[in-house]
Amino acid sequence: MIPENNSKQNIDRFLGFQEDYDRYRPEAPGMIIKLLTDYLGSTPSVVADIGCGTGLSTFLWKDVADNVIGIEPNPDMLGKAIDKLSRIEDPQSITFVQGYSNQLPLAVDSVDIVTCSQSFHWMDPESTLREISRVLRTGGVFAAYDCDWPLPLQQKVEERYNQLISKSEELLASLLPDAERAHKWDKEGHLSRIQASGAFSFAREIVFHNLESCDAQRYVGLALSQGGIRTVLKQDATLLNQDIADFSTAVEDHFQGRTLEVLISYRMRIGIK
């Protein structure tokens, strides 16, 4: 049973593509640690990563915090995170559990830092922020951070990407009734919702960047890891064939078999309890 204000469609949207998600999505950069520990004013003892997916933002804290809890409602994503955990040395500081953003399996005032990486827009903000406030200790830090899509590369490539995303959204509107479509909250409203919650003494937005190696396969894979595209492909794998082919050709023409350094821009909204 999905608790009130948690959408089954939002959770199910990510069923079945945990491998591609984990392969192509960026891991959280080290800058996250510096920014959040600076605001906390100390090294965190407990970090909770909500909507942690395959753990791309959870493992970042492995050698920093004494206790790191990744919380994820989707069983496929959670299973991938647990599988990855079983393959690393000294995994004692990290645990993964199934759970929901507005029903966290955490005690009152027990967490130093709560993060939502690429996930807060899928959560009911009011009940989630209330629950985050419950588990954060006084002075604790909440951070929701996201990448800007598409990754900056070249005009023709980015235009093809935007066309692919627009086409997938148009198809979803015709394929599925409103009640069966996932709902997301606009990321631009994250900061105002954190401020309006009344749960935090301080809130702000921070913008930063990271460089990662990327080839054509990964750049295409990042696009195809977007939830809307995956949902269309589940409905009918042929509907986006031409759009994906056009996008892939533009990407391959740009990379020319090379691996390039690509900029990843992040927008982080924080609240301090």
N, C-alpha and C positions, 0 to 999 in steps of 0.2 A: 504493500500500500504506500502510495506517495503522499507525504504529509501535505496539509493545506499550504498553498502558495508555492509549492514545488511542482513544476510542470513535468508530467511524465514524458511529454513530447520533447522537452528540452533534454532530458536524460537519454531517451531512446535515440535521439538524433545521432549520438556518437557510438551507438552499438556497432560492432563489427569492423571498425577501421582503426583499432588501437595500434596496429603495426605500422601503418602508414603515418599516423599522427606522430608516433614516437620517432620514426625514422626521419621525418622532414621538419617538424617544428623545432624552433630554437630552444636550447636549454636556457634557463634563467642566467643572466650574466652576473659576475662577481660584484658589479656596482650595486646590486640590490643589497648585498650584505653591508657594504660600507654605509649606504644611505640610511638604512633602517637601524643599524646599531648606533650610528651617530645620533639619531633622533631618540633612541631608547636611552642612550647615555651609558650603556654597559653591554657586555656580552650576554645575549639572551640565554636563559636556561631552558625555556620551552617555546617552540615555534610550531604553529599550526598552519598548514597549507590547505585551504579549502577549495574544493573543486580541482583537486590536484592532478586529475587525469592520469597519465602514465608516470608521474613523478618528476617531470622535467624541471619543475620549480621546487621540488621537495628535497632532492638529493643535494642541492646547493648548500643546505645547512648541515650536512652530515658531520663535518669536522668543526662546526661552530657552536651549535647548541647541544646541551646535554640530552635533550629529548625533542624529537621532531615527529610530528604526527601529520600524515597525509590523509585527507578525508575526501572521499569520492563516491558519488551515488551510482555511477555507471559500472556494472560488473565487469565488462570487458576491459575498460580502462584500468580499473582497480586490479584486475588479474595481471595485466601487463606490468604494473608497478610492483606488485608482489613478486612476480617472476624476476624482474631486474634486481630487486632487493636480495633475492636468494643467491645471486651471482656475484655479489660484492663482498670484499673482506670487511670484517668488523662492522656488521650492520646493526649492532645493538642500539644505537641512538635513534634509529628510524623505525616507525611502525606505520602501516597503512590499514585503514579501517573504512568500512562502508558507512556512509552517513550523509546527512543533508545539512545545508548551510543554515537553516533555521531550527535545527535540532541537533546541535553539536554534542558529541559524547565527551564533553569536557566539563570540569568543575568550575564553579564561580571563581573569578579572580585567579585563574591558574596559568594564564598564558602571557608571555612577554610580547610576542609578535604574531599577528595573524596576517597571512597573505592570500590573495586571490590572483592568480596569474592566468590571464586570458579567460577568466571564468565569471567574474562578478556580473557581467551583463546577462548571464543566464539565470541569475538568482533573483528572487523577490527581494528588492532592496530594503524595504521597511522591516520585515521580519528577520532578515539576515543581519542587518546592522544592529538590531536589538539583541540578537543572540551573540554577535561578536562583542558587543559592549559587556554582556554578561560574563563572558569567559576571560576578557582582558583584565589584567591587573591595572591599578592606577598608574598612569605613566606609560602603559603599554601602547604599542603602535599597530595600527591596521593599515595595510597597503593593498590597493587594487591596481595592477599594472597590466598594460596591453601593448602589443606591437601595432604599428601603423601598417596597414596593407594597401596596396602591394609594397613589397620592399623596393626602394628607389633603384631604378636600373636604367631605363631608356623609354622614350615617349611611346614608340610603337608597341613595345612589350606591355607597358602599363595600360595603354588603351585597350589592348586585347584582353588583358586581365579584367578590367572594369566591364567590358562587354560580356565576358563569361559570367561574372558575378550577377550582372543585371539580367542576363538570360535565365540563369538558374532561379532567380527570385520571381521572374515572370512565370516560369514553368510551375514553380511551387504554388503560386496563386491559383493556377488553373487545375493542378493535379489534386490538391488537398483542400478541404474546407477549412475555415478559420480554426475550428475546434481541434483539428488534427495537425495544425502547424505549430512548430516551436515558436516561442515568444522570447524576444530579447529586449532589454532596456538599452537605450542609447548610451554609449560610453561617455559622450560629452556631458551627460548629466550626472556622472559619478560624484564629482566634487560637490555639486549643489545638494545632492541627496545625503552625502556624508555630513555636510554642514547642517542641513535641515533636520537631521535625526536628533540633534541635541545631545548626542552621546559622547561627543568629543570636544575637548577644550581648545583644540587647534586643528586646522585642516588646510591643506594646500595641494597644488599640482606641481610635479617635477617632471621635466623632460630631459632625457638623456639618450645616448646612442651606444651601440656596440657593433663591432665588425666581426663578421663570420665568413668562413669560406663557403662558397656556393657554386655548384655547377648547374647545367641546364636541367638535369634530372631532379635535383633538389628544388629548383625554382618552380618547376612545374608541379612537383609533389606538394609544395607549400600551398599552391592554389587549389589543388584537388583535395587538400585536407580541410578546406573550409566546409562548415556544416551544411550550408545550403546546397552546395554542389553534391556532397555525399548523399543528401536526402533525395535529390533528383535521380542520381545514379541508382539508388535503391528502388525507385519507382519504375524507371525504364532506362537501362544503361545506354540506350542508343540516342536519347534525346539531345544530348550535348556533344555528340561525336564530332560534328563539324567545328563547333566553337572550341572544343578542346584541341582539335587538330590545328586550327588556325593559331591559337595561343601557343601551342608547343612549337610550331614552326618559327614563330617570331622569337621565342626564347632561344631556340637552338641557333638561329641565325645570329643572334647577339653573342652568345657564349662561344660559338665556333670551337667547341670541344675543350674550352679552357675552364679552369677553376679560378674564380675571381673572388676578391674581397668585396662583400656586399654590406651596405649599411643597414642596420636594424634600429629603427627609432622606437623608443618606448615613452609612454605617457603613464606616469604613476600618480595616483591620488591617495593621499595619506590622511589619516586621522589619529590624533593622540588623545587617549582617554584621560 
